[in-house]
Amino acid sequence: MRKIYSFFLKNKLLFVSILCALIPFIVYVLTLERKLVGGDTSSYAYELPKMMLLPPTGYPIFSMIGKIFSLIPIGELAFRLNMISAVFGSLTILFLFLGIYNITKNIASSFCASLCFAFTVPYWHVANRLEFDTLNSFIIALLIFAITVYMNNPSIKNLYFCSIALGLMLTNHPIAFFIMPAFLILIILIKPKIFKRLKTTINSILLFISPVITYSYVYIRSKQGFGPINTLKKLFYYVTGRTLEGEVFGGSFGDKTLKGIFIVIKDYLKIIYNAYGPLLIIICIAGFIFLLYRNWKFGVFTFLAIVFNLIITTQYLDWAVENYTLNILLIMAVYIGCGFKLILLFIGNVATRIIKKKSFAIKKPEKSKALLLSIILPSILFLAFPSWMLVKNYDECNQKEPEGIYLFWNEAFENMEEGSRLYVFSPSTNIAMFVNEFEKKEKNIILTDINSDKFSVQEMVENFNAGIPVYIMGKVGFFKNIFTLEEVGAPYHWERFNEDLQLYKVIKAEPIVKIEAQVAEPEVSFGKKSTLRFIIQNNSNKRIKIDSMELELPKGLKFNSVSKEGDIKENPGISRGMYMWVRDDYYVDAEDKLILSVRFIPERVGEFTIKFRVTTNDMYFDSKDLLIEVK
């Protein structure tokens, strides 16, 4: 027993480090989301196994990690992808613990403070389901650890470690771009003289920018057909968190009012207050002051990182996002660890003074025990904080049972016949795509979402007439005017998007709009004007509004003018290479028709295909392709 005890004492930091990673990992796995929850995370689940390009910044490291986890032969795909967060979430707590320990030199304070962060609701919510926030927090925890190692031993080797960790911040969440300068200045101020050597400076810069090489993944996958990046300009926009046109992705800057910013700041502070509670926040403030006394550089610049994080998030969105507080909560955990250490020092000093005053009445062994108890008892009490947070937040963060939205889609695919066609207009489309591609692939169901050019009534009708089972989900109020529909399975109300979901099967199909395309002349000759006539028939018993008409002429056929023979007299506009008629007064009465006649001049001899479509009620109605021969 003595040998075991002695071995433990010598390696206590190692054992506690293992516990610091193992405890949250077990908790995260026990509460892990087994399937999908909807929203962006379900899109990632669909895109990662295919190595498709994620939204700006592209998240290259996260994408490659996601592909690796998708190949691990353990459990279902959704489970493996959710495990990414559990793994990197627990590794975050490990390196946070080690970073705090390097500052406080106290295992108990560091252990309890890091677990307090582990069991906050905002972090727990992302650590047990697929999110890139845990990778981001891991990188920041790794950077804090690297900086504290460098502070304790400012060698060139440890500087290089900091440089790589700092560079990793550029490969994930855009918020890192804005909080990184605070950490960069801190690294420089630790030992400015070390940068006098040109070789050291150059190597540090090279190591700092080396992780950026991973963004080549974004360009390579685009070239392989899995993303839209085909120029260096677009690549620059993308990796800096912007759209291909250079606009800020997902938010905006410069359009927020001062009043609105203060409201958002208040909401962020409320999230932080609810995450830690009043007592831990008091300990955090005391620990921050203590840290300023012990190491003002680390205290000032980590606090600046908090300020930068808060400023940029309030400028980016006009509402508070729980995930955007994670960097702040992580740094606050460092201050909480310092606060615990301050409490231990205070109690130890008080105990020492009491013992000195009564030293004549206390024997030496009893003095040692008294001093030991003054350290052990408070350390045990510190455990009450993460233990209480674990118990209090467990039910709220437990995602073990599948979400209702996933169960709805799972049942929907169970109810559809093999070889069916499914048309979806819903925010939950990404879940449907994942289930169809990775869990129900054997049913050979072809899914078409609203963003596809194939999402048209005409195609639905053609598939139905070909004997293929056709199902529709979303915006059914419009489809009921076109098709006879039958409810399939139970309905579901998705509170997240306030959406009522119901799967419908098409029983009878007759579109409200039918388009007939024809050439007026019996023969089309080179260089001679000819007339195209499009007859738009309203088959419904209600008046409909035609939102737009789109004519696509191939090269070789030149648009000339609008013929007065038709009902439309206006010349078209041009958009995306198509001729478009868009007005607010294109109406067709019930069982009536609207005629568009246009003249064109053939500039080549050969066969040409003409396409035409109209939109009404946000739906496309295509005419059959018109094939003409120019002689």
Secondary structure, DSSP 4 states (H G I P E B T S, - for coil): -HHHHHHHHHTHHHHHHHHHHHHHHHHHHHT--SS--SSHHHHHHHHTTTTPPPSTT--HHHHHHHHHHHHS-SS-HHHHHHHHHHHHHHHHHHHHHHHHHHHH--HHHHHHHHHHHHTSHHHHHHHTSS-SHHHHHHHHHHHHHHHHHHHHS--HHHHHHHHHHHHHGGGS-THHHHHHHHHHHHHHHH-GGGGGSHHHHHHHHHHHHGGGGGGHHHHHHIIIIISS--SHHHHHHHHTTB-TTSPBSSS-SS---HHHHHHHHHHHHHHHHHHHHHHHHHHHHHHHHHHHHH-HHHHHHHHHHHHHHHHHHHHH-SS--GGGGHHHHHHHHHHHHHHHHHHHHHHHHHHHHHHHHTGGGS-HHHHHHHHHHHHHHHHHHHTHHHHHHHHHHHHHH---SPPHHHHHHHHHHHHSPTT-EEEE-STTHHHHHHIIIIISGGG-PEEEETTSTT-BHHHHHHHHHTT--EEEES-HHHHTTTEEEEEEEEEEEEGGGTEEEEEEEEEEE--SEEEEEEESSSSB-TTS-EEEEEEEEE-SSS-EE--EEEEEPPTTEEEEEE-TTSS--SPPEEETTEEEE--S--EE-TT-EEEEEEEEEE-S-EEEEEEEEEEETTEEEEPPPEEEEE-
